[in-house]
Amino acid sequence: MIDAYLDHLRVERRLAAHTLESYARDLAALAAYAAAAGRGVEALDRQALDQFVRDQRTRGLSPRSVARSVAAIRGFYRFLVFDRRLETSPADDLKPPPAWPALPACLSLEDVDTLIAQPDVSSPLGVRDRAMIELLYATGLRVTELVSVRLADLHLDEQYLTCIGKGSKERLVPIGEQASDWIRKYQAGVRGTLLKGRSSPRLFLNARGASLSRVGFWKILKRYARRGNLPRTLSPHVLRHSFATHLLERGADLRAIQLMLGHADLSTTQIYTHVLEARLRTVYDRFHPRA
């Protein structure tokens, strides 16, 4: 039936060879899906077609490729109705899923370790940089929130900090033990040296003893990315996404991640489930004995 439809497209519709090849791949995938379910393509119902389309997306196909696949499926079932092989098409109003929001690249755990190891902690500024990177990855703070942290916001014994985020909303964010330790080292041996007898409410300071700016931290992070041969896309926001993705991969509750990130709406945090869904699908296909 698929061959007959492709012949129809080639002879009567005169579709380009490239389009025919793409449609052939899409329909071959559909036939394989039907065969795995022990059914013929003519026996697939709307629920099965919806599941097939979702599977295509979670397997990593781009939104454009999924939309093309849906167009091929709709055309194929219309052809079966026209050719009187089916009474009605189960794909008349089949639609591709909405495109997922694009996410910045997420660092691997190895890349995070490489980044954290870049500062020379035998120097005062290296200790400061190590403390900043540890804190950013430990909390998922926005870069503006990071450079705005005040001494009064820290509660290192209890391992949390108070953060004023977007909309002047206050939230409590846990801090890991390693980040807490490096902040203590920075406070004990470096911060006073940078101040040179002056005072500042801000935790992180530049080499002149003034508050570190967000641009200043960007430059610091980019320098370490080059030194560690890390992706050029590395940015404070990539570390924020890595924080959330790594937590979710290890079973953290989405609502808890929302609170730590300071998202007003849970739907904003749900974009991370798409990353996890695709990765879980890959793991399932690789390791399940009947996948």
N, C-alpha and C positions, 0 to 999 in steps of 0.2 A: 504493500500500500504506500509506503514511503517512496519507493522507487517510482511508482506511478505518479505520485504527486510531483516529484522532482522532474520527471519527464514532462509533465504538464507545464511546470514553470519554465523549463528550458525551451520547449517547442511552441507553446501557445502564448505564454507571457513574455518570453524572450528575456529572461533575467540574465544579468551579467554573470560570468563564470565565477567571479569572486563571491557574489551573493549566493549563488547556488551551493558553493562549497561550504559557506557558513551555515546555510540552512540544513545541508546534509549532516554536518556535525551536530547541530542542535537536535535534529530529529533522531539521529543515531543515539544520542544521549538519552532521549526520551524512550526509545525502544529498549535500551539497556535497563533503564529504570523500571519499565513495565515487566521485562523479563525477570528481573530480580524479585519482583512481587508476584511472579507466576501468572501474569496476565498479558494479554495482547494489547497493543496500543489502542485498539478500538474499544476495549473494555474499561479503559481508565475513566473515572468520573471526575467531577469538578474538584472534589476534595483531594484526590490523588494528584491532579494537575497543580493545584495550589502548593502541595507539599514539594513537588518536583521543582517548581520555581523557587521556593524558599531554599531548597537544597543547593540549587545553582548559585544562589547568592552567598550562602555560607561557605561554599567551596572556593570562593575567591573571585568569581566572575565579576567584571565591572558592571555598573548599572546599565551601561550602553549594551553590553553583550547580553545581559539578562533580558533587556527590552527587545532585542533582536530575536532571542529565543522565543519569547512570548508571541511575537508577530509570526514566527514560523509555525508555532503550534496552532494559533488561531486559524491561519490560512490552511494548514493541513486538515483540521477537522471540518472547516467549511467545504473543502474539496471532498471529504468523505460523505458529507451530506449531499452535495451536488451529484456525486457519483452513486448515490443511493446505497451506500454501504452503512450509513447511519441515518437514523430518523432526525435526530437533533444533535447539535454540537455542544459538548460539555465545556467548550472554551470560548463561547461567544463574548463574555465580558471578562475574560481572564486578563489580569493586569499585572505588570511587574511591581515588586515591592518598592516603596519610596526609597530614593537614594539615601544612604547613610551619610551623616555629616563626616567630612574628612577630618582625620585626626593628625596632628603632627607625629612624626616618627617617635616610636617608643624605644628607649634603650633596653638592651638585654641586661641581665644581671652582671654579666662579665664586663660590659661597657660601663656600667655604674661603678664597679670595683676599679676599673682602669681610671675613670675620672677622679674618683675619690683619692686615688694614690698619687695624683699628679703634683699637688702642692708640696714644696720642700718645707717640711715641718721643723727643720733646723733653723729656719728664719722666722722672725716675728710675723711678717705678712703671710708666710706659708701657713702658719698656725691659724691666722684669721681666715684665710681662704678655705682651709680644711673645715673649720667650724661652720662656715657659711654653706658650703656644699653639703656637708653632713646634715645640717638643719633643713636645708631646702628639700633634700630627698626624704628626710624623715617625716616631714610635715605636709609636703605638697603645697606650700605657700606660693602665692603669686609673688613675682619679683618685687613689686612695690610693697607688698606686705613684709617681705623679708628685710628689706633695707629700712623699714619703718619700725621694726621691733625695738621696744624700749627695755631698759633694765627692769622697769617695774612690771613688764609683761611676763617675765620669766618666773617659773616656779620649778626649778630644776630638781629639788628634792622630791617633788610630787610628779616630775617628768611631764609637765604640760606648759603651754604658754597661752596667753590671751592675745587674740588677734582682732584688729579692727579691719574688716574687709569692705567690699563694695556696699554702697548705701549706708556706710557708717555702722554696719551691723557687727556686733561683737560675737566671737565664737571661741571656744576652747579647743585647742589642738594638742593631742599627745605628742611627746617627744621621746624618741628612743634613747636607750642608755648610751650608745656610742656618741650620738649627737650631743647629749648632755655632758659627757666627759670632755669632748673637744671644746664646747662652749666654756666650761670651767677652766680649761687650760688657757684659752684665749683671754678670759677675764683675769686670770691670776698673773700671767706673765707678759701679756702683749698690750691689752687695752690701755693700761695706765701709761705705758711707754709712748703710745701714739698720742695720748691726750697732752703730754708734757705739762702737767700741772693744771690744765683746764678741766672743765666739766662738760658733760653732754648727756642728755637723757637717752640717746640712741645707743644700741648695743654695738653695731658694726660701724667702724670708722675707716676713713681713707688714710693714706700715709701722712697727711698733714694734720690729722686729728679731727677733721670735720666729718659730718655724717656722710656715709657712702651713698652715692646716687645709684639709681637703677641702671643708668648707662655705664657707670663704673663697674658694676657687677657683671653686666653683659660682656664688657671687654675682658674681664678676668676669666669668665667662663669660656669665651672663645679662645683665649690664649691656651688654656689647659686642654681644650678640645684639639687644637692643632698639635700640641705637644704629645698627646696620647693617641694621635691618628684616629680620632673618633669622628663620627659623621659630621659633615659640615652643617647639617641642620640642627645640631645641638644648640639648645637655648634654655633659659629658665623654664619656659612653658613645656618643653619636651621633658624636663625633669619632673614637672608637675604631673604630666600625663603618665610618665613611667611609675611614679608613686602610686597613682590610682590603679593603673593596670596591674601592677605587681600585687597589690593588696587583693584585688578582685580575683586574680588567678589563684590565690592561696585561700580563697573561701571567705573573704571579708564581706560583710553585709553591705548592700548597695546604699541603704539609708545611712549607715555609719560613714561611708565614703563621702556621701553628699554633705554631711555635717562637717567633716574635716576639710573638704574643699571649699565650703562656704557657698555652695550652689543654692539659690533661692528655690529652685524647682527641681524635683527629682528627675524630670524628663531630661534635663541637661546632663545629669550624671549617667543616664541610661545609655548614652552613646558608647560607654565602655563595654557594655554587654555585647555589642556587635563585634568588638575586637575579640572578646573571650569566646563568643559563639563560633567564630571561624577557627580559632585555635583548638577548641574542643572537638570540632568536627574533624580536623586533621589528626588529632590524637586518636579519636574513635576509629577512623578509617585505617589507621596504621596498626592498631593493637587489638581491636575486637576480632575474635576468631571467625565471625560470620558477617563481617562488614563487607 
